[in-house]
Amino acid sequence: MDGTVDRHGHPAIKRKSGGWLIGSLLLGVCARLRSQALSVSLSLYIYHLIYLF
């Protein structure tokens, strides 16, 4: 054991912690945040572009 513990302080079991499921969920969250940030930036750009003229 390398001394890793879970959120309760018990020794972590490798096959039950982390893995591909949490990795895919994390990638999904990052993609959603990226698309929301892009839409906000584009909206603000168009808003300022219209009101400059």
NORKA-V387464 format. One record per residue. N is the residue number from 1. NEAR is the number of other ideal C-beta (glycine too) atoms within 12 Angstrom. Layout:
n = (N;N)
near = (NEAR;NEAR)
This chain:
n = (1;2;3;4;5;6;7;8;9;10;11;12;13;14;15;16;17;18;19;20;21;22;23;24;25;26;27;28;29;30;31;32;33;34;35;36;37;38;39;40;41;42;43;44;45;46;47;48;49;50;51;52;53)
near = (9;7;7;15;13;13;8;9;9;12;14;18;14;12;9;13;16;16;14;10;13;13;12;13;14;15;14;14;14;14;14;14;14;14;14;14;14;14;14;14;14;14;14;14;14;13;12;12;11;10;9;8;5)
